[in-house]
């Protein structure tokens, strides 16, 4: 277990360093930072001074090492466009994105597992067929269309919910939350539904398929032959076996929800990281872009690590490799 | 119907059981007029080729037939109670409690994510009015009884921490957990090493004997049958073609198929020679010939065999489904 955790951790670090290298390369290929920072009127001397000060005359491995060192401390330089530290910008935007992503992940996983189990148990029922058909729509409709559709129905026609923004937020230290005010909560509903809908249908279909597979297993048959109640078999024996592969997919999905909430954030003008990134791309704001890249990589590495560790709680076969019984 | 005096007060009594699969291309009859009794403490062996309907008979008795299969006739009685028509919940109370089941592959019979002790205790708790502590104590006692070494520590182990033979012991403990009247063992040793097979069979036999539990032992291993069973039923294409005391069926089989099967048993110590072989293969369910299903492979078939299915009639100590013997029966009857 310990060795396993160390190995996963090492892999994660390797991934991060690789991504950091790509992020670092962006500075060299996407424009000249000196020109970007000083503008066109600067003298040659100013440029040389700045180049020296930024350490751009050093060989690239040293520059990369410096970049890594700064990145490890959460320093990604200064935004070209806004003239503020990138770390501050991210810190400012992070709560909005995380709140949105975590809520939609909870919505998607919770409801997804519930509906998936229901559809697997009542495979031929009318409700199951309705769920399955609806889920097909969810899988095939693009996110922005769902978002715009929801805005049209609930914000434009019914006027129940706001169509954009976070509403009023409450500051808790550096964190800001919309969960403590009514307008904040109302503003969350549509973006959460939009962002979570695709994941919901995906997880639901996955749970259903896995569960049907598990229900065919010998140990389920044996459990039936032992007279165990149907509900116990479905919700104890089958569900737990179903969840092992589901955790992997759901984990990766959570990662992508946090990392790529861009579309939803754009549709709802959500002041999160996705919106920050879209603006950065428009202005070739390399420090912000590279920081965002690192952030996405970090999210995936952390999620993957968590998933790996979760396996140990779900699957005893991974836990005790050395205690296997000998003998006949 | 059954030979000997065993049928006085049967634990299980199957009468004219038929089972069909309704498919798009018509109805397939997988079991046809199956009848047999199992007495208290008796071991009934059921043999036959793959697809003869052995496992299906066992599955039908505990009501675990998957769709599109369905019972199309006959009755199943367990200690005087009819159990083929008592519905899902009624059957659930019988499964595990009064009929225990052992499947072929111990590697896949246990839920990999639950400790073996918990799986046994779960079965006990399902069927018996005991506390969790008592259920665990019972699980421990069962594990000890089936010969798991150091059961106090193994009770909290997971299935993957056991070898195949040990897992089958756990499966036996599970089947016996609620003290059933009958155990249906469906090829309990097929997936195991030869060296372990004998141990498992001996264990099963001993446990059932001490409890007076009846056993329906489904296998295609004639050696196991000869050693273990009191009576044996030979199945072919969904019918019982011969049933009787094991010694008689093995030494003096009456049905040509049974004769062929017994001829195919290699004898240890005997001079090595070619074993008898039954030519051809068992017909598929959708191509069972009219009359006796064995006729196309039978070397002694007569004209009547192609026309009508022979009834199961007593022939000496056993009962067989063959026209040759009907002639004998009639002849001896007219003599006497």
Interface residues (C-beta under 8 A of the other chain):
Chain A: X217 X218 X219 X221 X222 X223 X224 X225 X226 X227 X228 X229 X230 X232 X237 X240 X241 X314 X315 X316 X317 X320 X323 X324 X325 X326 X327 X328
Chain B: X62 X64 X92 X93 X94 X95 X96 X97 X100 X101 X103 X105 X108 X109 X110 X111 X112 X113 X114 X115 X122 X123 X126 X127 X149 X154 X157 X158 X160 X161 X162 X163 X165 X166 X171 X174 X175 X177 X178 X193 X195 X196 X199
